[in-house]
Amino acid sequence: MNKKKPQKSPDLVLTKSVKGKNKKFVIKKWHKILVAIFLLLILIPAGTVFAFEQIFSNKIYPGIKIGDLSLGGKNKTEAASALKEATQRFNEEGISFVYQDKTASLVPIVTAANDPDLSRTIFILENEKTIEEAFSLGRNENFWNNLKNQLGFLVLGQKIKIKYQTNVPEMKAVLEETFGYLEKPTQNAKLKIISTKPEVVVDVTPEQDGIVFDYDAAIESAFLKVATLDKTPNILNLISEKPQIKKDETVFLAARAARLAKLCSLTFGEAKKTWTISENQILEWLEFQSTPAGLSVGLSVGLEEYLKNLTSIINTEPQNAKLTIENGKVEDFQVHQGGKELNVEASYDKINDFIVNLDDEKIATSCSNSNGLETINLIVKITAPQIPIGSVNNLGIQELVGEGVSNFAGSPTNRRHNIKVGATKLNGVLIAPGEEFSLVKTLGDIDGSTGYLPELVIKGDKTIPEYGGGLCQIGTTAFRVALDAGLPITERRPHSYRVVYYEPAGTDATIYSPRPDLKFINDTPAYLLLQTKIEGDELTFELWGTPDGRKVEMTTPRVFNFVSPGPTKMIETEDLEPGVKKCTERAHTGADAEFSRTITDKNGEVKTETWTSHYVPWSAVCLIGKEPAPPPVEPPPTESTTPSGITDPALNPSTF
């Protein structure tokens, strides 16, 4: 029987039958396949990476989130829109704080009752910077590190937080106005001189533990939540606050206080002026003090307040040599004079240290000595004028180089008064070549002592008087004159919302001591003279100097992205009779504005800059009277520092 021979593969048959002639051909065939596979293994990932980079070249990489908000796959515009929607509640309704059944919201802007100049931002969610950070992730290192990070974002995800700016002192002030009545501040052991004749009798009031809200922790926690878009309310917690000075530690201090109570007077002076404090005033100011060096007897902040009142007598502003130009001629001239300023804090420390370290022998002889105690010299800073009289004729002031104008029609009486005070303060100011002009610094103290009138500001459910209304009219006009003169502007912040006094939108500047400020640099070859004038409802600032050939052109502001305000906000307040309604702030439509300034110097070099402003939509605000708050809730008992029922004769009122 014939058996079939097993078939062999064609390749092997072919290879054998031709005795190796086509073997080389077969090897080449498999070699090409292997090379092709190898190339595919390289090219496919490389192509995938290339395609991935192309797809996300202008988009945020996948996996990047803020809280539950995914930004991955969105371009900057789309991401900004999504984040704006996610943060809308914080910007419009604020951040909620709760204690028991009482709730308060911190809105981004503290609102003034009558004058928008006192409305100011207390926190800002920086959405634009946040989006820029999200977009930069996976792009700011070398290729391989970027690729590794991108894969990490894709597989593991990447959480980022919203950037923000906060004004914590302002936020605390708002919360204190709302919740402060529920607190029980700590009380140190207090010193009181009952009588001095025939003998000194000293009483020491026991200390008391306090219970206060931990505002700092609550605000910090709140913004950590806001940064992740967590909208849950923030709980305020009461914490125990221990006194620094306890009665049982003051026995030896009471004896020292009794000796100091025998002082007949205390004198301090400045130049040829002196002030003498009477015995009764000294007795009123004596107090226990806790310092790093230990407990002592010194003088209370009543002394500091007394010194503050002396600033109106001692302080004088340095006066540069001034000249006023009208119709191209010098019409007014003022010689220079030095200035001085009482350093209240340093002077208080000096006087207080004198009392703390006063020798017992000097105390004992102070009344019998005809000269009494030595006079304590107050600490006064002497300021020289920047422009001496010798150089006033070489300032190079030749002609008008810039003008800024604003209109304040409709302003209430106090606001008009403050605008006049601020403008008068600035009139005739000289700005040296190369000097950075600070508007806030030049205006100086803004309070009743410098001639300003207060306006009301809404903090929590209270209306509080504050100074500074009308000064944003000054800031806006200063911004405009610096723009027109082509000067470099180094600091400027627009208002939070559009204000009728500062139209056209986008050309305004808000100021509030100490920040924000309006600053610009005199980069001209000569001094600049600032002149201010008010005609009717129009405020005008002029800068006179030496033209250097620069030309300035500005576009008309473009206003866009209009956003309607929300419903009227009703704020309950005890400052009005229950049920009485008073609307203090009208609604403002949100918008963005921008304009360009082009400066061409004498050599033909052109510089163009764009100024942008973002105005949030702001609801109308109305106050409505409510019933007064109930008495503070009695806080839970705390551990007493002095056991009840124990009497120590040394701690009772006694004679020393």
C-alpha positions as CSV (number, residue, x, y, z in Angstrom):
1,M,0.0,0.0,0.0
2,N,1.3,3.3,-1.0
3,K,1.6,5.9,1.9
4,K,1.2,9.6,1.3
5,K,4.2,11.6,2.2
6,P,3.5,14.5,4.5
7,Q,3.1,17.9,2.9
8,K,5.6,20.5,3.8
9,S,5.1,24.2,3.9
10,P,5.5,26.0,0.6
11,D,8.3,28.1,2.0
12,L,10.3,25.1,3.1
13,V,9.6,23.2,-0.1
14,L,10.6,26.2,-2.1
15,T,13.7,26.7,0.0
16,K,14.7,23.1,-0.4
17,S,13.8,22.7,-4.0
18,V,15.9,25.5,-5.1
19,K,18.7,24.7,-2.7
20,G,18.8,28.1,-1.0
21,K,18.4,30.3,-4.0
22,N,15.2,31.9,-2.6
23,K,16.0,31.5,1.1
24,K,17.4,35.0,1.1
25,F,14.1,36.3,-0.3
26,V,12.0,34.7,2.5
27,I,14.3,36.1,5.2
28,K,13.9,39.6,3.7
29,K,10.2,39.2,3.7
30,W,10.0,38.4,7.4
31,H,12.5,41.1,8.1
32,K,10.3,43.7,6.5
33,I,7.3,42.5,8.5
34,L,9.2,42.8,11.8
35,V,10.5,46.3,10.8
36,A,6.9,47.3,9.9
37,I,5.6,46.0,13.3
38,F,8.4,47.9,15.1
39,L,7.7,51.1,13.3
40,L,4.0,50.7,14.0
41,L,4.8,50.3,17.7
42,I,6.8,53.6,17.6
43,L,4.6,55.5,15.2
44,I,1.2,54.7,16.7
45,P,2.1,56.1,20.2
46,A,4.0,59.0,18.7
47,G,1.0,59.7,16.4
48,T,-1.3,59.4,19.3
49,V,0.7,61.8,21.4
50,F,0.9,64.2,18.4
51,A,-2.8,64.0,17.9
52,F,-3.4,64.5,21.6
53,E,-1.3,67.6,21.7
54,Q,-3.0,69.0,18.6
55,I,-6.4,68.4,20.0
56,F,-5.5,70.1,23.3
57,S,-3.2,72.8,22.0
58,N,-5.6,75.5,23.0
59,K,-7.6,73.5,25.7
60,I,-7.1,72.6,29.3
61,Y,-5.8,69.0,29.6
62,P,-8.3,66.3,30.7
63,G,-8.7,65.5,34.4
64,I,-8.2,69.0,35.7
65,K,-11.0,70.0,38.1
66,I,-12.0,72.6,40.7
67,G,-14.2,70.7,43.1
68,D,-16.7,68.9,41.0
69,L,-16.3,71.3,38.1
70,S,-14.4,69.7,35.2
71,L,-12.3,72.1,33.2
72,G,-10.6,69.5,31.0
73,G,-11.3,69.7,27.3
74,K,-12.4,73.4,27.5
75,N,-10.6,76.3,26.0
76,K,-10.0,79.4,28.1
77,T,-13.2,81.1,27.1
78,E,-15.3,78.0,27.8
79,A,-13.6,77.4,31.1
80,A,-14.0,81.0,32.2
81,S,-17.7,80.9,31.4
82,A,-18.2,77.6,33.4
83,L,-16.2,79.0,36.4
84,K,-18.1,82.3,36.3
85,E,-21.4,80.4,36.5
86,A,-20.0,78.2,39.3
87,T,-18.9,81.2,41.4
88,Q,-22.0,83.4,40.6
89,R,-23.6,82.6,44.0
90,F,-20.5,83.7,45.9
91,N,-20.3,86.9,44.0
92,E,-24.0,87.8,44.2
93,E,-25.2,86.2,47.5
94,G,-21.9,86.1,49.4
95,I,-20.5,83.6,51.8
96,S,-22.7,82.4,54.6
97,F,-21.7,82.3,58.2
98,V,-24.0,80.6,60.8
99,Y,-24.2,80.6,64.6
100,Q,-27.3,78.7,66.0
101,D,-30.3,80.3,64.2
102,K,-28.5,83.5,63.1
103,T,-27.0,83.8,59.7
104,A,-25.0,86.5,58.0
105,S,-23.5,86.7,54.5
106,L,-20.2,88.3,53.5
107,V,-20.8,89.8,50.1
108,P,-17.8,90.9,48.0
109,I,-18.5,94.6,48.4
110,V,-19.1,96.6,51.6
111,T,-21.9,99.0,50.5
112,A,-22.2,102.6,51.4
113,A,-25.6,104.0,52.3
114,N,-25.2,107.2,50.3
115,D,-21.8,107.5,48.6
116,P,-20.4,104.8,46.3
117,D,-16.9,106.0,47.1
118,L,-17.1,104.2,50.4
119,S,-18.3,101.0,48.8
120,R,-15.2,98.7,48.6
121,T,-14.3,95.2,47.8
122,I,-13.5,92.9,50.7
123,F,-12.8,89.7,48.7
124,I,-12.2,88.9,45.0
125,L,-12.4,85.5,43.4
126,E,-9.7,85.6,40.7
127,N,-11.3,83.5,38.0
128,E,-9.1,84.7,35.3
129,K,-5.9,83.8,37.1
130,T,-7.4,80.5,38.1
131,I,-8.1,79.6,34.4
132,E,-4.6,80.7,33.5
133,E,-3.2,78.3,36.1
134,A,-5.4,75.4,34.9
135,F,-4.3,76.0,31.3
136,S,-0.6,76.1,32.2
137,L,-0.7,72.7,33.9
138,G,1.2,70.2,31.7
139,R,2.8,73.0,29.7
140,N,5.4,74.7,31.9
141,E,8.1,72.0,31.9
142,N,10.2,70.0,29.4
143,F,8.5,67.7,26.9
144,W,8.9,64.4,28.9
145,N,7.8,66.0,32.2
146,N,4.8,67.6,30.5
147,L,3.9,64.3,28.9
148,K,4.2,62.5,32.3
149,N,2.0,65.2,34.0
150,Q,-0.6,65.0,31.2
151,L,-0.9,61.3,31.6
152,G,-1.2,61.7,35.3
153,F,-4.0,64.2,35.0
154,L,-5.8,61.8,32.6
155,V,-5.5,58.8,34.8
156,L,-5.5,60.2,38.3
157,G,-7.0,63.6,37.9
158,Q,-5.7,66.9,39.2
159,K,-7.6,69.2,41.6
160,I,-6.8,72.9,41.7
161,K,-8.2,75.7,43.8
162,I,-9.7,79.1,42.9
163,K,-7.3,82.0,43.5
164,Y,-8.6,84.8,45.6
165,Q,-7.7,88.0,47.5
166,T,-9.2,88.8,50.9
167,N,-9.4,91.8,53.2
168,V,-9.6,89.9,56.5
169,P,-9.9,93.0,58.9
170,E,-12.8,94.3,56.9
171,M,-14.5,90.9,56.9
172,K,-14.0,90.5,60.6
173,A,-15.5,94.0,61.1
174,V,-18.7,92.9,59.2
175,L,-19.0,89.7,61.2
176,E,-18.4,91.5,64.5
177,E,-21.3,93.9,63.7
178,T,-23.6,91.0,63.2
179,F,-22.5,88.5,65.9
180,G,-20.5,90.6,68.4
181,Y,-23.5,91.1,70.8
182,L,-23.3,87.3,71.5
183,E,-19.8,87.5,72.7
184,K,-18.5,88.0,76.3
185,P,-15.1,89.5,76.0
186,T,-12.5,88.5,78.6
187,Q,-11.7,91.0,81.4
188,N,-8.4,91.3,83.0
189,A,-8.1,92.1,86.7
190,K,-8.7,95.9,86.9
191,L,-7.1,98.5,89.0
192,K,-9.1,101.3,90.6
193,I,-8.0,104.0,93.0
194,I,-10.9,104.5,95.3
195,S,-9.4,107.4,97.3
196,T,-6.0,109.1,98.0
197,K,-6.8,111.0,101.2
198,P,-5.9,110.5,103.9
199,E,-4.4,107.3,102.6
200,V,-4.4,105.7,99.2
201,V,-7.1,102.9,98.8
202,V,-6.7,100.5,95.9
203,D,-9.3,98.1,94.6
204,V,-8.7,95.2,92.3
205,T,-11.6,93.8,90.3
206,P,-11.3,90.1,89.6
207,E,-10.6,88.9,86.1
208,Q,-13.3,87.1,84.0
209,D,-12.9,84.5,81.4
210,G,-14.4,85.5,78.0
211,I,-16.1,83.7,75.2
212,V,-15.6,85.1,71.7
213,F,-16.0,83.9,68.2
214,D,-13.0,82.6,66.3
215,Y,-13.5,84.8,63.3
216,D,-10.0,84.2,61.8
217,A,-10.5,80.5,61.8
218,A,-14.0,80.7,60.3
219,I,-12.9,83.1,57.5
220,E,-9.9,80.9,56.7
221,S,-12.0,77.8,56.6
222,A,-14.7,79.5,54.5
223,F,-12.3,80.5,51.8
224,L,-10.7,77.0,51.7
225,K,-14.2,75.8,50.9
226,V,-14.9,78.6,48.4
227,A,-11.6,77.7,46.6
228,T,-13.1,74.2,45.9
229,L,-16.7,75.6,45.1
230,D,-18.1,74.2,48.3
231,K,-21.3,76.2,49.0
232,T,-22.2,74.8,52.4
233,P,-22.6,77.4,55.3
234,N,-19.7,78.1,57.5
235,I,-20.2,77.5,61.3
236,L,-18.9,80.2,63.7
237,N,-17.6,78.7,66.9
238,L,-17.3,80.3,70.3
239,I,-13.9,79.8,72.0
240,S,-12.8,80.5,75.5
241,E,-10.5,83.4,76.0
242,K,-8.4,83.6,79.1
243,P,-7.4,86.8,80.8
244,Q,-3.7,87.8,80.8
245,I,-3.8,89.5,84.2
246,K,-5.3,87.7,87.2
247,K,-6.1,89.2,90.6
248,D,-4.0,86.9,92.6
249,E,-1.0,88.0,90.6
250,T,-1.4,91.7,91.3
251,V,-0.9,92.0,95.1
252,F,2.6,93.5,94.7
253,L,1.4,95.6,91.8
254,A,-1.4,97.1,93.9
255,A,1.3,98.5,96.2
256,R,3.1,100.0,93.3
257,A,-0.1,101.5,92.0
258,A,-0.7,103.1,95.4
259,R,2.7,104.8,95.2
260,L,2.2,106.0,91.7
261,A,-1.2,107.4,92.8
262,K,0.8,110.0,94.9
263,L,2.1,111.7,91.7
264,C,0.9,115.3,91.6
265,S,1.4,115.9,87.9
266,L,3.1,114.7,84.7
267,T,4.5,117.1,82.1
268,F,5.6,116.5,78.5
269,G,6.4,118.9,75.7
270,E,7.5,119.6,72.2
271,A,9.7,122.6,71.3
272,K,8.5,125.5,73.4
273,K,5.0,123.9,74.1
274,T,4.3,121.9,77.2
275,W,1.3,120.0,78.5
276,T,0.7,119.0,82.2
277,I,-1.4,116.1,83.2
278,S,-3.2,116.5,86.6
279,E,-3.2,114.1,89.5
280,N,-6.8,113.1,88.8
281,Q,-6.0,112.3,85.2
282,I,-3.1,110.1,86.2
283,L,-5.3,108.2,88.6
284,E,-7.8,107.5,85.8
285,W,-5.1,106.2,83.4
286,L,-3.3,103.9,85.9
287,E,-3.7,100.3,84.9
288,F,-2.2,96.8,85.1
289,Q,-0.2,95.9,82.0
290,S,1.1,92.6,80.7
291,T,4.3,92.7,78.7
292,P,6.9,90.2,77.6
293,A,8.9,91.3,80.6
294,G,6.1,90.6,83.0
295,L,3.3,92.5,84.8
296,S,3.6,96.2,85.6
297,V,1.6,99.3,86.3
298,G,1.5,101.8,83.5
299,L,-0.8,104.2,81.7
300,S,-3.8,103.1,79.7
301,V,-4.7,104.0,76.1
302,G,-6.4,107.0,77.4
303,L,-3.0,108.6,77.2
304,E,-2.7,107.6,73.6
305,E,-6.0,109.2,72.8
306,Y,-4.9,112.4,74.6
307,L,-1.7,112.4,72.4
308,K,-3.8,111.9,69.2
309,N,-5.7,115.1,70.1
310,L,-2.3,117.0,70.2
311,T,-1.6,116.1,66.6
312,S,-3.9,119.0,65.5
313,I,-1.7,121.4,67.4
314,I,1.8,119.9,66.7
315,N,1.5,118.4,63.2
316,T,2.3,120.6,60.2
317,E,2.6,119.4,56.6
318,P,5.9,120.2,54.8
319,Q,5.2,122.9,52.3
320,N,7.1,122.9,49.0
321,A,7.7,126.1,47.3
322,K,4.7,126.5,45.1
323,L,3.6,128.5,42.2
324,T,0.2,128.8,40.5
325,I,-0.2,129.4,36.8
326,E,-3.1,131.2,35.3
327,N,-3.4,132.3,31.6
328,G,0.2,131.2,31.2
329,K,1.5,133.4,34.0
330,V,2.6,132.8,37.6
331,E,-0.1,134.3,39.7
332,D,0.7,132.9,43.2
333,F,3.9,132.0,44.9
334,Q,4.5,130.3,48.3
335,V,7.8,129.8,50.0
336,H,8.8,126.4,51.4
337,Q,8.6,125.4,55.0
338,G,9.5,122.2,56.9
339,G,6.9,119.9,58.4
340,K,6.6,117.9,61.6
341,E,4.5,115.0,62.8
342,L,3.9,113.7,66.3
343,N,4.7,110.0,66.5
344,V,1.8,109.1,68.8
345,E,2.8,105.4,69.3
346,A,6.5,106.1,70.1
347,S,5.6,109.0,72.4
348,Y,3.1,106.9,74.3
349,D,5.7,104.2,74.7
350,K,8.2,106.7,76.0
351,I,5.9,108.2,78.5
352,N,4.5,104.8,79.6
353,D,8.1,103.4,80.1
354,F,8.9,106.5,82.1
355,I,6.0,105.7,84.5
356,V,6.7,101.9,84.6
357,N,10.4,102.5,85.5
358,L,9.9,105.6,87.7
359,D,12.0,105.3,90.9
360,D,10.1,105.2,94.2
361,E,12.2,108.0,95.6
362,K,11.3,110.3,92.7
363,I,7.7,109.4,93.2
364,A,7.9,110.3,96.9
365,T,9.5,113.6,96.3
366,S,7.7,114.6,93.1
367,C,5.1,116.8,94.9
368,S,7.5,118.4,97.4
369,N,10.0,119.2,94.7
370,S,9.2,122.6,93.3
371,N,10.1,121.5,89.8
372,G,8.3,118.2,90.1
373,L,9.3,115.4,87.6
374,E,11.3,116.2,84.6
375,T,9.5,117.1,81.4
376,I,9.3,114.2,78.9
377,N,10.0,115.3,75.3
378,L,7.5,114.0,72.8
379,I,8.9,112.2,69.7
380,V,8.3,114.3,66.6
381,K,9.4,113.6,63.1
382,I,10.8,116.6,61.2
383,T,10.2,116.5,57.4
384,A,12.1,118.8,55.0
385,P,10.3,120.1,51.9
386,Q,11.2,118.5,48.7
387,I,11.3,121.7,46.7
388,P,13.4,124.5,48.3
389,I,12.8,128.1,47.4
390,G,16.1,128.3,45.6
391,S,15.1,125.9,42.9
392,V,11.5,127.0,42.3
393,N,12.4,129.2,39.4
394,N,14.3,126.3,37.7
395,L,11.4,123.8,37.7
396,G,10.9,123.9,33.9
397,I,7.1,124.5,34.2
398,Q,6.2,126.0,30.8
399,E,2.7,124.9,29.6
400,L,-0.2,122.5,30.1
401,V,0.8,118.9,29.4
402,G,-2.3,117.1,30.7
403,E,-5.9,117.6,31.8
404,G,-8.5,115.4,33.5
405,V,-12.2,116.2,34.0
406,S,-15.0,114.5,35.9
407,N,-18.6,115.4,36.8
408,F,-20.2,114.9,40.2
409,A,-23.7,116.3,39.5
410,G,-26.2,114.9,41.9
411,S,-23.7,114.4,44.8
412,P,-25.1,114.9,48.3
413,T,-23.8,117.7,50.5
414,N,-21.2,115.8,52.5
415,R,-19.8,114.3,49.3
416,R,-19.4,117.7,47.6
417,H,-17.7,119.0,50.7
418,N,-15.2,116.2,50.7
419,I,-14.4,116.6,47.0
420,K,-13.6,120.3,47.7
421,V,-11.4,119.4,50.7
422,G,-9.4,116.8,48.7
423,A,-9.0,119.0,45.6
424,T,-7.8,121.9,47.8
425,K,-5.2,119.6,49.4
426,L,-3.8,118.7,46.0
427,N,-3.8,122.1,44.4
428,G,-0.2,123.4,43.8
429,V,1.5,120.0,44.5
430,L,4.8,119.7,42.7
431,I,6.0,116.3,41.4
432,A,9.7,115.9,40.8
433,P,11.2,114.3,37.7
434,G,11.4,110.5,38.3
435,E,9.1,110.7,41.3
436,E,6.3,108.2,41.8
437,F,3.3,110.2,42.8
438,S,1.0,108.5,45.4
439,L,-2.5,110.0,45.7
440,V,-3.3,108.3,49.0
441,K,0.0,109.5,50.5
442,T,-0.4,113.0,49.2
443,L,-3.9,113.3,50.6
444,G,-2.7,112.2,54.0
445,D,-5.0,111.5,56.9
446,I,-8.7,111.3,56.0
447,D,-10.8,112.0,59.0
448,G,-12.7,114.7,60.9
449,S,-9.5,116.4,62.0
450,T,-8.5,117.1,58.4
451,G,-11.8,118.6,57.5
452,Y,-13.7,115.6,56.0
453,L,-17.3,114.7,56.8
454,P,-18.5,111.1,57.4
455,E,-21.0,109.0,55.4
456,L,-22.7,105.8,56.4
457,V,-21.4,102.3,55.4
458,I,-23.5,99.1,55.8
459,K,-21.6,96.5,57.8
460,G,-23.6,93.4,58.6
461,D,-27.0,94.8,59.8
462,K,-25.6,98.1,61.0
463,T,-24.9,101.4,59.3
464,I,-21.5,102.8,60.5
465,P,-20.1,106.3,59.9
466,E,-16.8,106.4,57.9
467,Y,-14.7,109.0,56.3
468,G,-13.6,109.2,52.7
469,G,-16.7,109.8,50.7
470,G,-16.1,111.7,47.5
471,L,-12.4,110.8,47.2
472,C,-12.9,108.4,44.4
473,Q,-13.9,111.5,42.4
474,I,-10.4,112.7,43.2
475,G,-8.9,109.3,42.2
476,T,-10.8,109.2,38.9
477,T,-9.8,112.7,37.9
478,A,-6.2,112.0,38.8
479,F,-6.3,108.8,36.7
480,R,-7.6,110.8,33.7
481,V,-5.0,113.6,34.0
482,A,-2.2,111.0,34.1
483,L,-3.6,109.2,31.1
484,D,-3.9,112.5,29.1
485,A,-0.3,113.5,30.0
486,G,1.0,110.1,28.8
487,L,2.6,109.3,32.2
488,P,3.3,105.7,33.2
489,I,0.5,104.6,35.6
490,T,1.9,102.1,38.2
491,E,-1.2,101.5,40.3
492,R,-4.9,101.8,39.5
493,R,-8.0,99.8,40.4
494,P,-11.5,100.3,38.8
495,H,-14.6,100.4,41.0
496,S,-16.4,97.1,41.7
497,Y,-19.5,98.3,39.9
498,R,-20.4,101.1,37.5
499,V,-21.0,104.5,39.1
500,V,-22.8,107.3,37.4
501,Y,-20.2,109.9,38.6
502,Y,-17.4,108.1,36.6
503,E,-18.9,107.6,33.2
504,P,-17.6,106.8,30.6
505,A,-17.1,103.4,32.1
506,G,-13.6,102.1,32.2
507,T,-11.9,105.5,33.0
508,D,-12.4,105.5,36.7
509,A,-10.1,104.7,39.7
510,T,-11.1,103.9,43.2
511,I,-8.9,104.8,46.2
512,Y,-9.2,104.0,49.9
513,S,-6.5,104.5,52.5
514,P,-4.1,102.7,52.6
515,R,-5.0,100.6,49.5
516,P,-6.0,100.7,46.8
517,D,-4.0,103.7,45.6
518,L,-3.6,105.7,42.4
519,K,0.1,106.1,41.4
520,F,1.9,107.4,38.4
521,I,5.5,108.4,37.6
522,N,6.7,111.8,36.3
523,D,8.9,110.5,33.5
524,T,9.2,114.0,31.9
525,P,12.5,116.0,32.1
526,A,11.1,118.6,34.5
527,Y,8.8,119.1,37.5
528,L,5.1,118.8,37.1
529,L,2.7,121.2,38.8
530,L,-0.8,119.9,39.7
531,Q,-3.6,122.4,39.7
532,T,-7.2,121.6,40.7
533,K,-10.4,123.6,40.3
534,I,-14.1,123.1,40.7
535,E,-16.6,124.9,38.5
536,G,-20.2,124.0,39.2
537,D,-20.4,120.2,39.2
538,E,-17.1,119.7,37.2
539,L,-13.8,118.8,38.8
540,T,-10.7,119.5,36.7
541,F,-7.1,118.5,37.3
542,E,-4.3,120.1,35.2
543,L,-0.6,119.1,35.0
544,W,1.8,121.9,33.9
545,G,5.3,121.1,32.9
546,T,7.8,120.9,30.0
547,P,6.5,119.2,26.8
548,D,8.9,116.6,25.5
549,G,7.3,115.8,22.2
550,R,5.2,112.9,23.2
551,K,1.7,112.5,21.7
552,V,-1.2,110.7,23.3
553,E,-4.2,109.2,21.7
554,M,-7.0,107.3,23.5
555,T,-9.9,105.3,22.0
556,T,-13.4,105.7,23.2
557,P,-14.1,103.0,25.9
558,R,-15.9,99.9,24.6
559,V,-18.5,98.6,27.0
560,F,-19.7,95.0,26.6
561,N,-20.7,91.7,28.4
562,F,-23.7,93.4,30.0
563,V,-25.2,91.4,32.9
564,S,-28.4,92.3,34.6
565,P,-28.4,92.7,38.4
566,G,-30.3,90.3,40.7
567,P,-33.4,91.1,42.8
568,T,-33.2,93.8,45.5
569,K,-31.3,92.8,48.6
570,M,-33.2,93.4,51.9
571,I,-31.0,94.0,54.9
572,E,-32.5,94.0,58.3
573,T,-31.2,96.6,60.7
574,E,-31.8,97.9,64.1
575,D,-30.8,101.4,62.9
576,L,-34.4,102.0,61.6
577,E,-37.7,101.7,63.4
578,P,-39.3,98.2,63.0
579,G,-40.9,97.9,59.6
580,V,-39.4,101.2,58.2
581,K,-37.8,100.7,54.8
582,K,-35.0,102.8,53.3
583,C,-33.4,102.0,50.0
584,T,-29.8,103.1,49.9
585,E,-28.3,101.7,46.7
586,R,-29.8,101.5,43.3
587,A,-29.1,98.5,41.0
588,H,-26.1,98.5,38.7
589,T,-25.8,96.4,35.5
590,G,-22.6,94.4,35.3
591,A,-20.3,94.9,32.3
592,D,-16.7,94.9,31.0
593,A,-15.0,98.0,29.6
594,E,-11.8,98.6,27.8
595,F,-10.0,101.4,25.9
596,S,-6.5,101.8,24.5
597,R,-3.9,104.5,25.0
598,T,-1.2,105.0,22.4
599,I,1.9,107.1,23.2
600,T,4.2,108.2,20.5
601,D,7.5,109.8,21.7
602,K,9.5,112.4,20.0
603,N,11.6,109.7,18.2
604,G,8.5,108.1,16.7
605,E,8.6,105.1,19.0
606,V,5.0,103.9,19.6
607,K,3.6,102.2,22.7
608,T,0.0,101.0,22.9
609,E,-1.6,99.7,26.1
610,T,-5.1,98.5,26.8
611,W,-6.9,99.3,30.1
612,T,-9.6,96.9,31.2
613,S,-12.3,97.1,33.9
614,H,-14.7,94.5,35.1
615,Y,-17.9,95.7,36.8
616,V,-20.0,93.2,38.7
617,P,-23.8,93.3,38.5
618,W,-25.0,94.7,41.8
619,S,-28.5,94.5,43.2
620,A,-30.4,97.4,44.7
621,V,-30.0,97.5,48.5
622,C,-32.7,98.4,50.9
623,L,-32.6,98.5,54.7
624,I,-35.6,97.5,56.7
625,G,-36.0,98.1,60.4
626,K,-36.3,95.1,62.8
627,E,-36.8,94.6,66.5
628,P,-33.7,95.0,68.6
629,A,-31.7,91.9,69.2
630,P,-32.5,90.0,72.5
631,P,-29.9,90.2,75.3
632,P,-26.8,88.1,74.8
633,V,-27.3,84.4,75.5
634,E,-25.6,83.5,78.8
635,P,-22.5,81.6,77.7
636,P,-21.8,78.2,79.2
637,P,-20.1,78.3,82.5
638,T,-16.3,78.4,82.4
639,E,-13.8,77.4,85.0
640,S,-13.3,80.2,87.5
641,T,-9.8,81.5,88.3
642,T,-10.7,82.2,91.9
643,P,-12.5,79.5,93.9
644,S,-15.8,80.9,95.2
645,G,-16.2,81.2,99.0
646,I,-12.5,81.9,99.6
647,T,-11.6,85.3,100.9
648,D,-8.0,86.6,100.9
649,P,-7.6,89.8,102.9
650,A,-4.7,90.7,100.7
651,L,-7.0,90.8,97.7
652,N,-9.7,93.0,99.3
653,P,-9.6,96.8,99.1
654,S,-6.9,97.9,101.5
655,T,-4.8,100.7,102.6
656,F,-1.1,100.9,101.6
